[in-house]
Amino acid sequence: MNVNDKRYDNQGIHVVLALFTVDKGKFKVLLIKRKNEPFKNKWILIGGCAYNTETGKEAMMREMYEKTHIKNVDFELFGVFDNPKRSPLKRMVALAYMGVCDSSIIQVFKQTEKASDADWFEIDRIPELGYDHKDILEKAIQNLKEKVFTTTIIRKLFPTTFTLPDLQMVYEKILDKKLDRRNFRKKLLSDNIIQETNLTQKIDNKKTTKLYSFTNKQTNISFYK
């Protein structure tokens, strides 16, 4: 390596996070609105530049807090985006992370020193995004689909109790496919993945529906493929 080679100059690292949640049965991602150029006033995924003293994860934790005041959310690296022209300022390689959370127990600041707005957007109602964040989001959703089949990650999207229609709706949104209602309920119960709680929730101030919770069973759900 020739450290004096000019081709090494003018480069940096972006960290980008696709943070997903479920809100009233709707599958959403958190976006922030940029305050500065480039892409001023555009919505983007949470992210920013890493300092040369930070690991990628440390930078992502700092950026998440600076932009939204969120902390203590788990996330993991799922991809690297390295198009030399992905930033108009200089060569910026993006480390892309994905996380899920229960939005009812975290507070998102709508405005900070680093972002002019922040909000949860339904996956099928995403505005135009700055940078290459549309590509990163699509890859993150695909990664989440794969994890739904092999891990218990979907549990982190829900509060302690939930309705079966809400759970099915989220599976359908993530997987982008319709699931048979009776088979869905029967399989989850027979495989001891969910359990009844003897609690109910009123819908539209008229009828009630049963509330369920996840069991402690650690299993994948590959039977839904």
NORTA-V80932 format. One record per backbone hydrogen bond with DSSP energy under -0.5 kcal/mol. CO is the residue of the C=O (numbers start at 0). NH is the residue of the N-H. E is the energy in kcal/mol with one decimal. If there is no record, write none. Layout:
co = {CO,CO}
nh = {NH,NH}
e = {E,E}
//
This chain:
co = {0,1,4,5,9,11,12,13,14,15,16,16,17,17,18,19,20,22,25,25,26,27,28,29,30,31,32,32,33,38,41,42,43,45,47,50,54,55,56,57,58,59,60,61,62,63,63,63,64,65,67,73,75,78,79,80,82,90,92,92,93,93,94,95,95,96,97,98,100,101,102,105,106,113,114,116,118,120,121,122,127,129,131,131,132,133,134,135,136,137,138,139,140,141,142,143,144,145,145,146,148,151,152,153,154,156,161,162,163,164,165,166,167,168,169,170,171,171,179,180,181,182,183,184,185,186,187,187,188,192,194,198,200,202,202,206,208,209,210,210,211,212,216,220,221}
nh = {2,4,7,8,90,92,49,94,47,96,18,45,19,98,29,100,27,25,22,27,122,20,120,45,118,43,115,116,40,41,33,129,31,16,14,53,58,59,60,61,62,63,64,65,66,67,68,69,68,113,108,99,97,95,81,93,85,11,13,94,80,95,15,77,78,17,75,19,102,104,105,107,108,34,111,32,30,28,124,125,42,132,134,135,136,137,138,139,140,141,142,143,144,145,146,147,148,148,149,150,220,154,155,156,157,21,211,166,167,168,169,170,171,172,173,174,175,176,183,184,185,186,187,188,189,190,192,193,191,214,212,210,208,205,206,202,200,163,196,198,161,194,218,223,224}
e = {-0.9,-2.2,-2.1,-1.5,-1.2,-2.2,-2.6,-2.8,-1.9,-3.4,-0.8,-1.0,-0.6,-2.3,-2.1,-1.9,-2.7,-1.5,-2.6,-0.5,-2.2,-2.3,-2.8,-0.5,-2.3,-2.8,-2.1,-0.7,-2.1,-2.1,-2.5,-1.9,-2.8,-3.2,-2.8,-1.6,-2.3,-2.3,-2.4,-2.1,-2.8,-2.4,-1.8,-2.9,-2.5,-1.8,-0.6,-1.0,-1.8,-0.7,-2.7,-0.5,-2.4,-2.8,-0.6,-2.9,-2.1,-1.9,-2.8,-0.5,-2.4,-0.7,-2.4,-2.8,-1.4,-2.4,-2.2,-2.8,-0.9,-1.7,-0.8,-0.5,-0.6,-0.5,-2.6,-2.5,-2.8,-2.3,-2.2,-0.5,-0.8,-1.8,-0.6,-1.9,-2.6,-2.3,-2.2,-2.3,-2.5,-2.0,-2.2,-2.3,-2.3,-1.7,-1.8,-2.0,-0.8,-0.6,-0.7,-2.4,-0.7,-1.7,-1.5,-1.4,-1.3,-0.6,-3.5,-2.0,-2.8,-2.4,-2.0,-2.1,-2.6,-2.2,-2.8,-2.8,-1.6,-1.1,-2.5,-2.2,-2.5,-2.5,-1.9,-2.2,-2.7,-2.0,-2.7,-1.2,-1.5,-2.2,-2.2,-2.4,-2.2,-2.1,-0.9,-3.6,-2.5,-0.5,-1.7,-0.5,-2.0,-2.6,-0.9,-1.8,-1.7}
//
